[in-house]
Protein backbone atom coordinates (compact mmCIF):
# COMPACT_ATOMS: atom_id res chain seq x y z
CA UNK A 1 0.00 0.00 0.00
CA UNK A 2 1.41 3.41 -0.96
CA UNK A 3 1.89 5.78 1.97
CA UNK A 4 -0.10 8.98 1.75
CA UNK A 5 2.04 12.09 1.30
CA UNK A 6 2.58 14.31 4.32
CA UNK A 7 0.36 17.37 4.47
CA UNK A 8 1.98 20.67 3.53
CA UNK A 9 0.96 23.80 5.40
CA UNK A 10 1.49 27.41 4.43
CA UNK A 11 4.67 28.99 5.78
CA UNK A 12 3.30 31.61 8.17
CA UNK A 13 4.81 34.46 10.14
CA UNK A 14 5.30 32.12 13.10
CA UNK A 15 6.76 29.18 11.13
CA UNK A 16 10.11 27.73 12.17
CA UNK A 17 11.52 25.35 9.56
CA UNK A 18 14.16 22.67 10.18
CA UNK A 19 17.72 23.84 10.78
CA UNK A 20 20.76 23.20 12.91
CA UNK A 21 20.88 26.04 15.41
CA UNK A 22 23.81 26.81 17.67
CA UNK A 23 24.34 29.55 20.20
CA UNK A 24 27.51 31.48 19.46
CA UNK A 25 29.65 34.08 21.17
CA UNK A 26 31.50 36.81 19.32
CA UNK A 27 34.63 38.37 20.82
CA UNK A 28 35.48 41.94 19.91
CA UNK A 29 38.92 43.51 19.64
CA UNK A 30 38.01 45.88 22.49
CA UNK A 31 37.31 43.01 24.88
CA UNK A 32 33.55 42.45 24.76
CA UNK A 33 31.57 39.24 24.39
CA UNK A 34 28.48 39.44 22.19
CA UNK A 35 25.77 36.78 22.05
CA UNK A 36 24.20 35.36 18.93
CA UNK A 37 22.88 32.37 17.01
CA UNK A 38 24.03 30.60 13.87
CA UNK A 39 21.34 28.78 11.86
CA UNK A 40 22.51 26.19 9.32
CA UNK A 41 20.78 23.89 6.83
CA UNK A 42 19.62 20.78 8.66
CA UNK A 43 21.24 18.12 6.48
CA UNK A 44 23.88 19.79 4.29
CA UNK A 45 26.51 22.47 4.33
CA UNK A 46 25.43 26.02 3.42
CA UNK A 47 26.05 27.37 -0.07
CA UNK A 48 26.28 30.97 1.16
CA UNK A 49 26.18 32.91 4.42
CA UNK A 50 24.21 35.92 5.69
CA UNK A 51 25.85 37.97 8.44
CA UNK A 52 23.02 40.14 9.74
CA UNK A 53 23.20 43.53 11.47
CA UNK A 54 20.07 44.63 13.28
CA UNK A 55 18.23 47.99 13.55
CA UNK A 56 18.94 50.75 16.04
CA UNK A 57 19.00 49.44 19.64
CA UNK A 58 17.61 52.71 21.02
CA UNK A 59 14.52 52.15 18.87
CA UNK A 60 13.99 48.49 19.72
CA UNK A 61 16.39 46.80 17.31
CA UNK A 62 17.94 43.48 18.36
CA UNK A 63 18.92 40.13 16.88
CA UNK A 64 15.27 39.02 16.94
CA UNK A 65 14.06 41.94 14.81
CA UNK A 66 11.41 40.13 12.84
CA UNK A 67 12.78 40.10 9.28
CA UNK A 68 16.17 38.84 10.46
CA UNK A 69 14.59 36.23 12.69
CA UNK A 70 12.34 35.02 9.87
CA UNK A 71 15.38 34.79 7.61
CA UNK A 72 17.00 32.50 10.16
CA UNK A 73 13.78 30.49 10.57
CA UNK A 74 13.28 29.88 6.83
CA UNK A 75 16.33 30.36 4.64
CA UNK A 76 18.50 27.52 5.96
CA UNK A 77 15.72 25.13 4.89
CA UNK A 78 14.43 26.85 1.77
CA UNK A 79 17.64 28.27 0.29
CA UNK A 80 20.56 26.36 1.90
CA UNK A 81 21.85 29.53 3.55
CA UNK A 82 23.62 29.99 6.88
CA UNK A 83 22.23 32.91 8.89
CA UNK A 84 24.23 34.57 11.67
CA UNK A 85 22.32 36.87 14.00
CA UNK A 86 23.72 38.57 17.11
CA UNK A 87 23.06 41.37 19.56
CA UNK A 88 25.22 44.44 19.10
CA UNK A 89 26.97 45.75 22.21
CA UNK A 90 24.67 46.42 25.14
CA UNK A 91 21.64 44.79 23.49
CA UNK A 92 19.39 42.18 25.12
CA UNK A 93 17.20 39.47 23.61
CA UNK A 94 15.96 36.08 24.85
CA UNK A 95 19.36 34.72 23.78
CA UNK A 96 21.03 36.97 26.37
CA UNK A 97 22.76 40.33 26.69
CA UNK A 98 25.85 41.41 24.83
CA UNK A 99 28.45 43.18 26.92
CA UNK A 100 29.13 46.88 26.59
CA UNK A 101 26.83 49.77 25.78
CA UNK A 102 25.40 51.38 22.66
CA UNK A 103 28.08 53.62 21.15
CA UNK A 104 26.26 55.50 18.41
CA UNK A 105 27.91 53.59 15.59
CA UNK A 106 31.49 54.11 16.81
CA UNK A 107 32.43 51.13 18.97
CA UNK A 108 30.08 49.01 16.89
CA UNK A 109 32.84 48.79 14.30
CA UNK A 110 34.36 46.10 16.52
CA UNK A 111 31.06 44.23 16.62
CA UNK A 112 30.91 44.11 12.83
CA UNK A 113 34.51 42.93 12.65
CA UNK A 114 33.85 40.20 15.23
CA UNK A 115 30.85 38.90 13.27
CA UNK A 116 32.79 38.84 10.00
CA UNK A 117 35.67 37.07 11.74
CA UNK A 118 33.39 34.40 13.21
CA UNK A 119 31.90 33.72 9.79
CA UNK A 120 35.25 33.70 8.03
CA UNK A 121 36.93 31.28 10.40
CA UNK A 122 34.03 28.98 11.31
CA UNK A 123 35.17 25.48 10.41
CA UNK A 124 32.39 22.97 11.13
CA UNK A 125 30.97 23.61 8.64
CA UNK A 126 32.80 26.31 6.71
CA UNK A 127 30.62 29.34 5.99
CA UNK A 128 31.18 30.21 2.33
CA UNK A 129 30.25 33.25 0.24
CA UNK A 130 29.63 35.67 3.09
CA UNK A 131 27.18 38.56 2.57
CA UNK A 132 26.25 41.32 5.00
CA UNK A 133 22.54 41.98 5.49
CA UNK A 134 21.91 45.21 7.38
CA UNK A 135 18.59 46.68 8.39
CA UNK A 136 18.21 50.40 9.16
CA UNK A 137 21.07 51.19 11.63
CA UNK A 138 22.59 47.92 10.48
CA UNK A 139 22.86 49.33 6.95
CA UNK A 140 24.96 52.22 8.19
CA UNK A 141 27.23 49.79 10.02
CA UNK A 142 27.47 47.76 6.82
CA UNK A 143 28.45 50.76 4.73
CA UNK A 144 30.92 52.10 7.30
CA UNK A 145 32.62 48.88 8.41
CA UNK A 146 31.62 46.05 6.10
CA UNK A 147 34.21 46.38 3.32
CA UNK A 148 36.21 43.36 4.41
CA UNK A 149 38.06 41.19 1.88
CA UNK A 150 36.08 38.14 3.04
CA UNK A 151 32.70 39.77 2.27
CA UNK A 152 31.23 39.28 -1.23
CA UNK A 153 28.69 42.08 -1.06
CA UNK A 154 25.88 43.61 0.98
CA UNK A 155 22.11 43.87 1.11
CA UNK A 156 20.59 46.94 2.76
CA UNK A 157 17.05 46.94 4.15
CA UNK A 158 15.55 50.41 4.71
CA UNK A 159 18.85 52.31 4.58
CA UNK A 160 18.51 55.72 6.27
CA UNK A 161 22.05 56.86 5.37
CA UNK A 162 22.10 58.55 8.76
CA UNK A 163 25.47 57.58 10.25
CA UNK A 164 27.32 56.66 7.05
CA UNK A 165 28.90 59.39 4.96
CA UNK A 166 29.65 59.99 1.26
CA UNK A 167 33.17 58.65 1.72
CA UNK A 168 31.72 55.28 2.72
CA UNK A 169 29.65 55.12 -0.45
CA UNK A 170 32.75 56.11 -2.41
CA UNK A 171 34.69 53.24 -0.86
CA UNK A 172 31.98 50.77 -1.87
CA UNK A 173 32.01 52.23 -5.38
CA UNK A 174 35.77 51.70 -5.60
CA UNK A 175 35.46 48.13 -4.32
CA UNK A 176 33.15 47.05 -7.13
CA UNK A 177 31.35 44.76 -4.68
CA UNK A 178 27.60 44.25 -5.22
CA UNK A 179 25.31 46.46 -3.18
CA UNK A 180 21.54 45.93 -3.13
CA UNK A 181 19.28 48.44 -1.34
CA UNK A 182 15.63 47.53 -0.68
CA UNK A 183 13.80 50.78 -0.02
CA UNK A 184 10.17 50.91 1.16
CA UNK A 185 7.82 53.23 -0.72
CA UNK A 186 6.66 54.77 2.57
CA UNK A 187 9.94 54.70 4.49
CA UNK A 188 10.27 57.16 7.36
CA UNK A 189 13.82 58.23 6.47
CA UNK A 190 14.79 57.56 2.85
CA UNK A 191 12.37 56.81 0.02
CA UNK A 192 13.12 55.22 -3.35
CA UNK A 193 13.65 58.28 -5.53
CA UNK A 194 16.04 59.94 -3.07
CA UNK A 195 17.75 56.60 -2.46
CA UNK A 196 18.40 56.17 -6.20
CA UNK A 197 19.94 59.64 -6.31
CA UNK A 198 22.17 59.11 -3.29
CA UNK A 199 23.29 55.63 -4.29
CA UNK A 200 23.98 56.75 -7.86
CA UNK A 201 27.60 57.39 -6.82
CA UNK A 202 27.99 53.59 -6.51
CA UNK A 203 27.77 52.34 -10.11
CA UNK A 204 27.19 48.72 -9.11
CA UNK A 205 24.50 49.54 -6.54
CA UNK A 206 20.96 48.43 -7.31
CA UNK A 207 18.09 50.24 -5.58
CA UNK A 208 14.77 48.39 -5.49
CA UNK A 209 11.73 50.36 -4.39
CA UNK A 210 9.07 48.20 -2.75
CA UNK A 211 5.54 49.47 -3.29
CA UNK A 212 3.39 49.75 -0.18
CA UNK A 213 6.16 48.83 2.27
CA UNK A 214 7.19 50.80 5.34
CA UNK A 215 10.44 51.00 7.28
CA UNK A 216 9.63 48.03 9.53
CA UNK A 217 8.47 45.69 6.73
CA UNK A 218 5.39 44.71 8.72
CA UNK A 219 3.21 42.13 6.99
CA UNK A 220 3.97 38.71 5.57
CA UNK A 221 3.89 39.85 1.89
CA UNK A 222 6.71 42.33 2.59
CA UNK A 223 8.76 39.80 4.54
CA UNK A 224 8.47 37.37 1.63
CA UNK A 225 9.50 40.08 -0.80
CA UNK A 226 12.61 40.83 1.27
CA UNK A 227 13.57 37.15 1.55
CA UNK A 228 12.97 36.65 -2.18
CA UNK A 229 15.25 39.57 -3.02
CA UNK A 230 17.97 38.34 -0.64
CA UNK A 231 17.92 34.87 -2.16
CA UNK A 232 17.83 36.27 -5.71
CA UNK A 233 21.07 38.06 -4.91
CA UNK A 234 22.84 35.32 -2.95
CA UNK A 235 21.54 31.96 -4.23
CA UNK A 236 19.16 32.50 -7.17
CA UNK A 237 19.04 28.77 -7.99
CA UNK A 238 16.84 28.36 -4.88
CA UNK A 239 14.07 30.49 -6.37
CA UNK A 240 11.14 30.45 -6.28
CA UNK A 241 11.10 30.03 -2.52
CA UNK A 242 8.38 27.66 -1.35
CA UNK A 243 5.32 29.08 0.36
CA UNK A 244 4.36 25.74 1.96
CA UNK A 245 6.30 23.16 3.96
CA UNK A 246 5.43 19.73 5.38
CA UNK A 247 3.28 20.33 8.43
CA UNK A 248 5.16 17.72 10.45
CA UNK A 249 8.41 19.64 9.94
CA UNK A 250 7.13 23.04 11.01
CA UNK A 251 7.20 24.48 14.50
CA UNK A 252 5.48 27.71 15.46
CA UNK A 253 6.16 30.43 17.95
CA UNK A 254 3.59 32.76 19.50
CA UNK A 255 3.21 35.97 17.50
CA UNK A 256 5.19 38.65 19.36
CA UNK A 257 4.44 42.33 19.59
CA UNK A 258 6.17 43.86 16.56
CA UNK A 259 9.50 45.37 17.48
CA UNK A 260 11.97 46.53 14.85
KAURJO-V772046 format. One record per residue. N is the residue number from 1. RES is the residue in one small letter. D_CENTER is the distance of its C-alpha to the mean C-alpha in whole Angstrom. Layout:
N,RES,D_CENTER ; N,RES,D_CENTER
//
This chain:
1,x,45 ; 2,x,42 ; 3,x,39 ; 4,x,37 ; 5,x,34 ; 6,x,31 ; 7,x,30 ; 8,x,27 ; 9,x,25 ; 10,x,23 ; 11,x,19 ; 12,x,19 ; 13,x,16 ; 14,x,18 ; 15,x,17 ; 16,x,16 ; 17,x,17 ; 18,x,18 ; 19,x,17 ; 20,x,18 ; 21,x,16 ; 22,x,17 ; 23,x,17 ; 24,x,16 ; 25,x,18 ; 26,x,17 ; 27,x,20 ; 28,x,20 ; 29,x,23 ; 30,x,24 ; 31,x,25 ; 32,x,22 ; 33,x,20 ; 34,x,17 ; 35,x,16 ; 36,x,13 ; 37,x,12 ; 38,x,12 ; 39,x,12 ; 40,x,14 ; 41,x,16 ; 42,x,19 ; 43,x,22 ; 44,x,21 ; 45,x,19 ; 46,x,15 ; 47,x,16 ; 48,x,13 ; 49,x,10 ; 50,x,6 ; 51,x,6 ; 52,x,4 ; 53,x,6 ; 54,x,7 ; 55,x,10 ; 56,x,14 ; 57,x,15 ; 58,x,19 ; 59,x,18 ; 60,x,16 ; 61,x,12 ; 62,x,12 ; 63,x,9 ; 64,x,11 ; 65,x,10 ; 66,x,10 ; 67,x,7 ; 68,x,5 ; 69,x,8 ; 70,x,9 ; 71,x,7 ; 72,x,8 ; 73,x,12 ; 74,x,12 ; 75,x,11 ; 76,x,13 ; 77,x,16 ; 78,x,15 ; 79,x,14 ; 80,x,15 ; 81,x,11 ; 82,x,11 ; 83,x,7 ; 84,x,8 ; 85,x,7 ; 86,x,10 ; 87,x,12 ; 88,x,13 ; 89,x,17 ; 90,x,19 ; 91,x,17 ; 92,x,18 ; 93,x,16 ; 94,x,18 ; 95,x,17 ; 96,x,19 ; 97,x,19 ; 98,x,18 ; 99,x,21 ; 100,x,22 ; 101,x,22 ; 102,x,20 ; 103,x,21 ; 104,x,20 ; 105,x,18 ; 106,x,20 ; 107,x,20 ; 108,x,16 ; 109,x,17 ; 110,x,18 ; 111,x,15 ; 112,x,13 ; 113,x,16 ; 114,x,16 ; 115,x,12 ; 116,x,13 ; 117,x,16 ; 118,x,15 ; 119,x,14 ; 120,x,16 ; 121,x,19 ; 122,x,18 ; 123,x,21 ; 124,x,21 ; 125,x,20 ; 126,x,19 ; 127,x,15 ; 128,x,16 ; 129,x,14 ; 130,x,11 ; 131,x,9 ; 132,x,7 ; 133,x,4 ; 134,x,6 ; 135,x,7 ; 136,x,11 ; 137,x,12 ; 138,x,9 ; 139,x,10 ; 140,x,13 ; 141,x,12 ; 142,x,11 ; 143,x,14 ; 144,x,16 ; 145,x,15 ; 146,x,13 ; 147,x,16 ; 148,x,17 ; 149,x,19 ; 150,x,17 ; 151,x,14 ; 152,x,14 ; 153,x,12 ; 154,x,10 ; 155,x,8 ; 156,x,9 ; 157,x,8 ; 158,x,12 ; 159,x,13 ; 160,x,16 ; 161,x,17 ; 162,x,19 ; 163,x,19 ; 164,x,18 ; 165,x,22 ; 166,x,23 ; 167,x,24 ; 168,x,20 ; 169,x,20 ; 170,x,23 ; 171,x,22 ; 172,x,19 ; 173,x,22 ; 174,x,24 ; 175,x,21 ; 176,x,21 ; 177,x,17 ; 178,x,16 ; 179,x,14 ; 180,x,12 ; 181,x,12 ; 182,x,12 ; 183,x,15 ; 184,x,16 ; 185,x,20 ; 186,x,21 ; 187,x,18 ; 188,x,20 ; 189,x,19 ; 190,x,19 ; 191,x,20 ; 192,x,20 ; 193,x,23 ; 194,x,23 ; 195,x,20 ; 196,x,21 ; 197,x,24 ; 198,x,22 ; 199,x,20 ; 200,x,23 ; 201,x,24 ; 202,x,21 ; 203,x,23 ; 204,x,20 ; 205,x,18 ; 206,x,17 ; 207,x,17 ; 208,x,16 ; 209,x,18 ; 210,x,17 ; 211,x,21 ; 212,x,21 ; 213,x,17 ; 214,x,17 ; 215,x,15 ; 216,x,13 ; 217,x,13 ; 218,x,15 ; 219,x,17 ; 220,x,16 ; 221,x,17 ; 222,x,14 ; 223,x,12 ; 224,x,13 ; 225,x,13 ; 226,x,10 ; 227,x,9 ; 228,x,13 ; 229,x,12 ; 230,x,9 ; 231,x,11 ; 232,x,14 ; 233,x,13 ; 234,x,12 ; 235,x,14 ; 236,x,17 ; 237,x,19 ; 238,x,17 ; 239,x,18 ; 240,x,19 ; 241,x,17 ; 242,x,19 ; 243,x,20 ; 244,x,22 ; 245,x,22 ; 246,x,25 ; 247,x,26 ; 248,x,27 ; 249,x,23 ; 250,x,21 ; 251,x,21 ; 252,x,21 ; 253,x,20 ; 254,x,22 ; 255,x,20 ; 256,x,19 ; 257,x,20 ; 258,x,17 ; 259,x,15 ; 260,x,13
//
